[in-house]
Amino acid sequence: MLLGASTAGSWLHRRNRATPPEPPRVRRFTLLRTAGADGSPIRYETTRPTGTKITHWVGGRHRLYELTDAQLEDGTYVAEPLECR
């Protein structure tokens, strides 16, 4: 019985190591409280994980945003502003 458990354990260990990691996927974020020249919200594409803080040039200055898992109706994710002035 111990031999069977040892064999199964080593097989699972090798199987897990052989699985390649999933490549990062590109996600689209909508920067809240922003508007482009045409009046539509500004979008930001990245492979960075949620919780990451980014800076983006908006209205003549850099603004800080945090990427979130919240999804909007259009399929984009929310980037919340951290500085409100």
CORPE-V645817 format. One line per field, one symbol per residue. burial: # if it has 9 or more other C-alpha atoms within 8 Angstrom, else .. A space follows every 50 residues. Layout:
burial=???
This chain:
burial=..........................######..#.....##........ ............######.......######....
